[in-house]
């Protein structure tokens, strides 16, 4: 495997030479020197690298340079190195972008090469820019040249050696912060992918436990977000004590021993999550399903009518003609959202029917909006204005129907379902 060194240059030549000429598995096959360059005065640290004649001092007290350039001192040929001149060497933006673009170029030209970034020399902006770019690159190793210090000013000559920079925990912290941003917009799947990559490449003894917890929780709530409640329940089990209300809800959904409308309330919260991501068509689709499922649950629970397999004998006489018209040549009779609610309204003394009847026109307005959307039967996307105009009514309608249904059935919630969490320790 080819090893490519990227190193910032400035100050003493010794650590640069030590890094460029080391032997063993870390010996570079090619060196890219990032140097300062003052174009107006034709000077800068690039002169230390490729300047003619004597351009480096064997000791800082020397009056005049007495050593050749770094390329010569490191025993490199012209085919083994490249010099990059940074004109604005105190501009962190330029130093960072120069470093990052070089890494991107090298990944394209040498996809199997090992990249090492050494930030020992150079201006503060140059070293900070290279280190930051290497952290963001993820595949680039980071190291620096150290040595014996007898004072705070300078490393003792001849004691230089290259060593890896300990950045694993830094990499984990940076990526966990990025994952937190994804979690806060309910993108648990993307956060999980980021954490999987982090665990595979940067986990240490100090961070593996926290990474494992975060990764499992992201997977659990991603499964929940996709309505895979059994998977979510299993994944959440080790951390149940920290998420008791959520665990109770999952128990009710998976065991079928709850109050009957759990999935409806889950749909309402799922719709809010899609809206938070500005996916308004998805959100309205879930609101539609919540209105429909409320009717289906009520018909089945209260009246024994299966909306997907209607027994014509069980519906009120006034509705039989409409129900019969929904019959196909083969297969069971299935009724739509509006027809299901109209059946409820036709049932004598039904509290949800009485609740629905005066709000039928508003439900119709919502259905019209949904049906003309691109995700349903039309070509018009749902806008934020559309969503805001309808969501308050739909949520209020569904929640009101559930409350009336629970009261009529004499049931109570074991716990209140809140929005999925976006922060945890």
C-alpha positions as CSV (number, residue, x, y, z in Angstrom):
1,X,0.0,0.0,0.0
2,X,1.3,3.4,-1.0
3,X,1.8,5.8,1.9
4,X,1.4,9.6,1.2
5,X,2.4,12.2,3.7
6,X,0.9,15.7,3.8
7,X,2.9,18.0,6.0
8,X,2.8,21.7,6.9
9,X,6.1,23.5,6.8
10,X,7.4,26.4,8.9
11,X,10.0,27.1,11.6
12,X,12.6,24.4,12.2
13,X,13.4,22.1,9.3
14,X,14.3,19.2,11.7
15,X,10.8,17.8,12.5
16,X,9.8,18.1,8.8
17,X,12.9,16.1,7.7
18,X,12.3,13.5,10.5
19,X,8.7,13.0,9.4
20,X,9.6,12.8,5.7
21,X,12.5,10.4,5.9
22,X,11.4,7.9,8.7
23,X,11.9,4.3,7.9
24,X,9.7,1.3,8.5
25,X,5.9,0.9,7.8
26,X,5.4,4.7,8.1
27,X,8.0,5.6,5.5
28,X,6.2,7.8,3.0
29,X,6.3,7.0,-0.7
30,X,5.3,10.5,-1.6
31,X,5.3,13.8,0.3
32,X,3.1,16.8,-0.2
33,X,4.5,19.9,1.5
34,X,2.0,22.7,2.5
35,X,4.1,25.9,2.6
36,X,3.6,29.6,3.2
37,X,4.4,31.9,0.3
38,X,4.7,35.6,0.1
39,X,4.3,36.2,-3.6
40,X,5.3,39.8,-3.5
41,X,8.6,39.2,-1.7
42,X,9.3,35.7,-3.1
43,X,9.8,34.2,0.3
44,X,8.1,31.8,2.6
45,X,8.5,28.4,4.1
46,X,8.5,26.9,0.6
47,X,12.1,28.1,0.3
48,X,13.0,25.7,3.2
49,X,11.6,22.9,1.1
50,X,12.9,23.6,-2.4
51,X,15.1,26.7,-2.3
52,X,18.5,26.7,-4.0
53,X,21.8,26.5,-2.2
54,X,21.9,26.7,1.6
55,X,18.5,27.6,3.0
56,X,18.3,25.9,6.4
57,X,20.3,26.4,9.6
58,X,21.9,23.6,11.5
59,X,21.2,25.6,14.7
60,X,18.9,28.5,15.2
61,X,21.9,30.6,16.5
62,X,23.6,30.3,13.1
63,X,24.0,33.7,11.5
64,X,23.6,32.3,8.0
65,X,22.0,29.1,6.6
66,X,24.4,26.3,6.3
67,X,22.2,23.4,5.2
68,X,20.4,22.6,1.9
69,X,16.7,22.4,1.4
70,X,14.4,19.8,3.1
71,X,13.9,17.7,-0.1
72,X,17.7,17.2,-0.2
73,X,18.0,16.6,3.6
74,X,15.2,14.0,3.5
75,X,16.7,12.2,0.5
76,X,13.7,12.7,-1.7
77,X,13.7,12.9,-5.5
78,X,11.7,15.4,-7.5
79,X,9.3,12.6,-8.4
80,X,8.6,11.9,-4.7
81,X,7.2,15.2,-3.6
82,X,5.1,18.2,-4.5
83,X,5.1,21.7,-3.0
84,X,1.8,23.6,-2.4
85,X,2.1,27.3,-1.8
86,X,-0.5,29.0,0.4
87,X,-0.4,32.7,-0.1
88,X,-2.8,33.6,2.7
89,X,-1.2,31.4,5.3
90,X,-2.9,33.1,8.2
91,X,-6.3,32.6,6.7
92,X,-7.8,29.5,8.3
93,X,-10.4,29.1,5.5
94,X,-7.7,29.0,2.8
95,X,-5.5,26.6,4.8
96,X,-8.4,24.3,5.6
97,X,-9.8,24.2,2.0
98,X,-6.3,23.7,0.5
99,X,-5.8,20.7,2.8
100,X,-9.2,19.2,2.2
101,X,-9.1,19.6,-1.6
102,X,-5.7,18.0,-1.7
103,X,-7.0,15.0,0.3
104,X,-10.0,14.7,-2.0
105,X,-7.7,14.7,-5.0
106,X,-5.4,12.1,-3.5
107,X,-8.4,9.8,-2.7
108,X,-9.4,10.0,-6.3
109,X,-6.0,9.5,-7.8
110,X,-4.8,6.9,-5.2
111,X,-8.0,5.2,-3.8
112,X,-6.0,2.5,-2.0
113,X,-3.3,4.8,-0.6
114,X,-2.7,5.5,3.1
115,X,-2.9,9.2,3.8
116,X,-1.0,10.7,6.8
117,X,-1.4,14.4,7.8
118,X,1.4,15.8,9.9
119,X,0.7,19.2,11.4
120,X,4.0,19.8,13.2
121,X,5.2,22.9,11.3
122,X,3.7,26.0,9.8
123,X,1.6,28.9,10.9
124,X,-1.1,28.4,13.4
125,X,-3.7,28.6,10.7
126,X,-1.9,26.1,8.5
127,X,-1.6,23.5,11.3
128,X,-5.2,24.1,12.4
129,X,-6.4,23.9,8.8
130,X,-4.6,20.6,8.1
131,X,-5.7,19.0,11.4
132,X,-9.3,20.0,10.9
133,X,-9.3,18.8,7.3
134,X,-7.9,15.5,8.4
135,X,-10.5,15.1,11.1
136,X,-13.2,15.8,8.5
137,X,-11.7,13.5,5.9
138,X,-12.0,10.5,8.3
139,X,-9.7,8.3,6.3
140,X,-6.6,10.4,6.9
141,X,-4.4,9.5,9.8
142,X,-3.0,12.3,11.9
143,X,0.4,12.6,13.5
144,X,3.0,15.1,14.6
145,X,6.7,15.1,15.4
146,X,7.6,15.4,19.0
147,X,10.9,15.4,20.9
148,X,12.7,16.1,24.1
149,X,12.1,19.6,25.5
150,X,14.6,21.2,27.9
151,X,12.6,24.5,27.8
152,X,9.3,25.8,26.5
153,X,10.7,27.3,23.3
154,X,12.3,24.5,21.3
155,X,12.7,20.7,21.0
156,X,16.2,19.6,21.5
157,X,18.0,19.0,18.2
158,X,18.3,15.3,17.3
159,X,15.5,14.1,19.6
160,X,12.7,14.4,17.0
161,X,10.4,11.4,16.3
162,X,7.0,11.1,14.6
163,X,4.1,9.7,16.6
164,X,0.4,9.4,15.9
165,X,-1.9,12.0,17.4
166,X,-4.6,10.6,19.7
167,X,-7.8,11.8,18.0
168,X,-10.2,8.8,18.3
169,X,-12.2,10.3,21.2
170,X,-12.2,13.6,19.3
171,X,-13.5,11.9,16.2
172,X,-16.2,10.2,18.3
173,X,-17.3,13.5,20.0
174,X,-17.5,15.3,16.6
175,X,-19.6,12.6,15.1
176,X,-21.8,12.2,18.1
177,X,-22.6,15.9,17.9
178,X,-23.5,15.4,14.2
179,X,-25.6,12.4,15.1
180,X,-27.4,14.6,17.7
181,X,-28.4,17.0,15.0
182,X,-29.9,14.2,13.0
183,X,-31.7,12.8,16.0
184,X,-33.2,16.3,16.7
185,X,-34.9,16.2,13.2
186,X,-36.0,12.6,13.9
187,X,-33.7,11.2,11.3
188,X,-32.8,8.2,13.5
189,X,-31.7,6.0,10.4
190,X,-29.1,8.5,9.3
191,X,-27.9,9.0,12.9
192,X,-27.5,5.2,13.2
193,X,-25.5,5.0,10.0
194,X,-23.2,7.7,11.2
195,X,-22.8,6.0,14.6
196,X,-22.1,2.6,13.0
197,X,-19.3,4.2,11.0
198,X,-18.0,5.9,14.1
199,X,-18.0,2.7,16.1
200,X,-16.3,0.8,13.3
201,X,-13.4,3.3,12.9
202,X,-13.0,5.3,16.1
203,X,-14.4,3.5,19.1
204,X,-12.1,3.3,22.1
205,X,-12.5,1.7,25.6
206,X,-13.7,5.1,26.8
207,X,-16.4,5.6,24.2
208,X,-17.6,2.2,23.2
209,X,-20.3,1.9,25.9
210,X,-21.9,5.3,25.0
211,X,-21.7,4.6,21.3
212,X,-23.4,1.2,21.8
213,X,-26.2,2.9,23.7
214,X,-26.7,5.6,21.2
215,X,-26.6,3.3,18.3
216,X,-29.1,0.8,19.8
217,X,-31.5,3.7,20.7
218,X,-31.3,5.1,17.2
219,X,-32.1,1.7,15.8
220,X,-35.0,1.2,18.2
221,X,-36.6,4.6,17.4
222,X,-35.9,4.2,13.7
223,X,-37.8,0.9,13.8
224,X,-40.6,2.6,15.7
225,X,-40.7,5.4,13.1
226,X,-41.3,2.6,10.5
227,X,-44.0,1.1,12.7
228,X,-41.9,-2.0,13.4
229,X,-43.0,-1.9,17.1
230,X,-41.9,-5.5,17.9
231,X,-38.3,-4.7,16.8
232,X,-38.4,-1.4,18.7
233,X,-39.6,-3.1,21.8
234,X,-36.8,-5.7,21.7
235,X,-34.1,-3.1,21.0
236,X,-35.3,-0.8,23.7
237,X,-35.5,-3.5,26.4
238,X,-31.9,-3.0,27.8
239,X,-32.7,0.6,28.4
240,X,-36.3,0.2,29.4
241,X,-35.9,1.9,32.8
242,X,-34.9,5.2,31.1
243,X,-37.9,5.1,28.7
244,X,-40.7,3.7,30.8
245,X,-43.7,5.4,29.0
246,X,-42.4,4.4,25.6
247,X,-41.8,0.8,26.8
248,X,-45.4,0.6,28.2
249,X,-46.8,1.8,24.9
250,X,-44.8,-0.8,22.9
251,X,-46.0,-3.5,25.3
252,X,-49.6,-2.5,24.6
253,X,-49.2,-2.4,20.9
254,X,-47.3,-5.7,20.6
255,X,-49.3,-7.6,23.1
256,X,-52.7,-6.2,22.0
257,X,-53.8,-5.5,25.5
258,X,-54.1,-1.7,25.4
259,X,-57.0,0.6,24.8
260,X,-57.4,0.0,21.1
261,X,-56.4,3.3,19.6
262,X,-52.6,3.1,20.2
263,X,-51.7,2.9,16.5
264,X,-53.9,5.9,15.7
265,X,-52.2,8.1,18.2
266,X,-48.8,6.8,17.0
267,X,-49.8,7.9,13.5
268,X,-50.6,11.4,14.7
269,X,-47.1,11.7,16.2
270,X,-45.5,10.2,13.2
271,X,-47.3,12.8,11.0
272,X,-45.7,15.5,13.2
273,X,-42.3,14.0,12.7
274,X,-42.7,14.1,8.9
275,X,-43.9,17.7,9.0
276,X,-40.8,18.6,11.2
277,X,-38.8,17.2,8.2
278,X,-40.9,19.3,5.9
279,X,-42.3,16.2,4.2
280,X,-45.8,17.5,4.2
281,X,-47.2,15.0,1.7
282,X,-46.0,12.2,3.9
283,X,-47.5,13.9,6.9
284,X,-50.9,14.4,5.4
285,X,-50.9,10.8,4.2
286,X,-50.4,9.7,7.8
287,X,-53.2,12.0,9.0
288,X,-55.5,10.5,6.4
289,X,-54.7,7.0,7.7
290,X,-55.3,8.2,11.3
291,X,-58.8,9.4,10.5
292,X,-59.5,6.1,8.6
293,X,-58.1,3.9,11.3
294,X,-60.1,5.6,14.0
295,X,-63.3,4.6,12.2
296,X,-62.1,1.1,11.5
297,X,-61.1,0.5,15.2
298,X,-64.4,1.9,16.4
299,X,-66.5,-0.2,14.0
300,X,-64.6,-3.4,14.9
301,X,-64.4,-2.8,18.7
302,X,-67.9,-1.3,19.3
303,X,-70.0,-2.9,16.6
304,X,-68.1,-6.0,15.4
305,X,-68.0,-4.6,11.8
306,X,-64.8,-5.2,9.9
307,X,-64.3,-2.4,7.4
308,X,-62.1,-4.6,5.2
309,X,-64.7,-7.4,5.2
310,X,-68.1,-5.9,5.8
311,X,-71.1,-8.1,6.6
312,X,-74.0,-6.3,4.9
313,X,-76.4,-7.6,7.5
314,X,-74.5,-5.8,10.3
315,X,-74.9,-2.2,8.9
316,X,-77.9,0.0,9.3
317,X,-80.7,-0.4,6.7
318,X,-80.2,3.2,5.5
319,X,-76.6,2.4,4.6
320,X,-77.1,-1.0,2.9
321,X,-77.5,0.4,-0.6
322,X,-74.4,2.4,-0.4
323,X,-72.4,-0.5,1.1
324,X,-73.7,-2.8,-1.6
325,X,-72.6,-0.4,-4.3
326,X,-69.0,-0.8,-2.9
327,X,-69.2,-4.5,-3.6
328,X,-66.9,-6.0,-6.3
329,X,-67.6,-9.0,-8.4
330,X,-65.3,-11.1,-6.2
331,X,-63.8,-10.7,-2.8
332,X,-65.1,-9.1,0.4
333,X,-66.8,-5.7,0.7
334,X,-64.4,-3.0,1.7
335,X,-65.5,0.5,2.7
336,X,-63.6,3.7,2.4
337,X,-62.8,6.3,5.0
338,X,-65.8,8.5,4.4
339,X,-68.2,5.5,4.0
340,X,-66.9,4.1,7.3
341,X,-67.7,7.3,9.1
342,X,-71.1,7.5,7.5
343,X,-71.9,4.0,8.8
344,X,-70.9,5.1,12.3
345,X,-73.1,8.2,12.0
346,X,-76.0,6.0,10.9
347,X,-75.7,3.7,13.9
348,X,-78.4,4.6,16.4
349,X,-77.1,6.4,19.6
350,X,-73.4,6.2,18.6
351,X,-71.4,8.9,20.4
352,X,-68.7,9.0,17.7
353,X,-71.4,9.2,15.0
354,X,-72.9,12.2,16.8
355,X,-69.4,13.7,17.0
356,X,-68.7,13.2,13.3
357,X,-71.9,14.4,11.8
358,X,-71.5,18.2,12.4
359,X,-67.9,18.0,11.3
360,X,-68.5,16.0,8.1
361,X,-67.9,19.0,5.8
362,X,-64.5,19.7,7.3
363,X,-63.5,16.1,7.0
364,X,-64.6,16.4,3.3
365,X,-62.4,19.4,2.9
366,X,-59.4,17.5,4.3
367,X,-60.1,14.5,2.0
368,X,-60.3,16.8,-1.0
369,X,-56.9,18.3,-0.2
370,X,-55.4,14.9,0.3
371,X,-57.0,13.4,-2.8
372,X,-55.7,16.1,-5.1
373,X,-52.1,15.7,-3.8
374,X,-49.4,14.0,-5.8
375,X,-49.2,11.1,-3.2
376,X,-52.9,10.3,-3.7
377,X,-54.8,10.8,-6.9
378,X,-53.7,14.2,-8.2
379,X,-50.7,16.2,-9.2
380,X,-50.4,18.9,-6.6
381,X,-47.9,18.6,-3.8
382,X,-48.9,19.5,-0.3
383,X,-47.5,22.8,0.9
384,X,-46.6,23.9,4.4
385,X,-49.7,26.2,4.2
386,X,-51.9,23.3,3.3
387,X,-50.5,21.3,6.2
388,X,-50.9,24.1,8.7
389,X,-54.5,24.8,7.5
390,X,-55.6,21.2,8.0
391,X,-53.5,19.6,10.8
392,X,-55.1,21.4,13.7
393,X,-58.6,20.3,12.7
394,X,-57.6,16.7,11.9
395,X,-55.6,16.2,15.1
396,X,-58.4,17.7,17.2
397,X,-61.0,15.6,15.4
398,X,-59.1,12.3,15.8
399,X,-58.2,13.0,19.4
400,X,-61.7,14.0,20.3
401,X,-63.1,10.8,18.7
402,X,-60.6,8.7,20.7
403,X,-61.5,10.3,24.0
404,X,-65.2,9.8,23.3
405,X,-64.5,6.2,22.3
406,X,-62.5,5.4,25.5
407,X,-65.3,6.9,27.6
408,X,-67.9,4.8,25.9
409,X,-65.9,1.7,26.3
410,X,-64.9,2.5,29.9
411,X,-61.2,2.2,29.1
412,X,-58.2,4.3,30.2
413,X,-54.7,4.8,28.9
414,X,-51.9,3.1,30.9
415,X,-49.6,5.9,29.8
416,X,-49.7,9.0,27.6
417,X,-47.7,8.6,24.4
418,X,-45.4,11.6,23.9
419,X,-43.3,12.4,20.8
420,X,-40.3,10.2,20.3
421,X,-37.3,11.5,22.2
422,X,-34.6,13.6,20.5
423,X,-32.2,13.8,23.5
424,X,-30.7,11.2,25.8
425,X,-27.6,10.9,27.9
